[in-house]
Amino acid sequence: MCDAETSGTALLTTYIDNDRTRVTEWRFPEKGSNTGWHVHDYDYVVVPLLTGQLEIRLPGNETVFADLQRGVPYYRELGVEHDVINANAFECAFVEIEFLEQPTR
């Protein structure tokens, strides 16, 4: 994922980790499970494995909710700081794909 600043309770499984790409599954077993505060060092794509909602805590005590639809990916650029929390009354999971080799801009 990135440099985790605090550890959370979500479970992670890394499937691919090479010079160009990292693919990790994040599984949140119950409501309130979280990643812990972290900053993304790379651009990334998230592919939800279930339809549901995540609570995203941002700096400055800001909280937003992200509606996820199973199989519908979304993209974020590096530098995002947040803690991701399962807002559902059921297990939630997604696959995160990080692009370790940054394009020249």
C-alpha positions, 0 to 999 in steps of 0.5 A: 500500500504505502508507508503505513503510519499506524497499523490497522485491523484490516487483513492484507494479502500481497499477490504481486510485488515486483519493480513495477506493480504491487497487488494487494487484497485488503479484507475488512472482517467486520464493521470498524476494521481499518487500514490505519493512517497511511500516505500513498507513495504511488498512484493506484487503482482499487477494485472492490470485491463487494458492493458496500461503503467505506468510511474514509478519514482524512486529515483535519477530522474530515470524514467522507463515505465512498460507495463501492460497487463490486468490480467497478474500479477507481483511480487515485494519485499518490500523496493521499493520506487517510484511514479506510474503515469498513462502514458495513455490517458485513465483511468488505474487501478490495484489491489495490493495484499500485503503480510502482514505476511512475510515468514521466510527466 
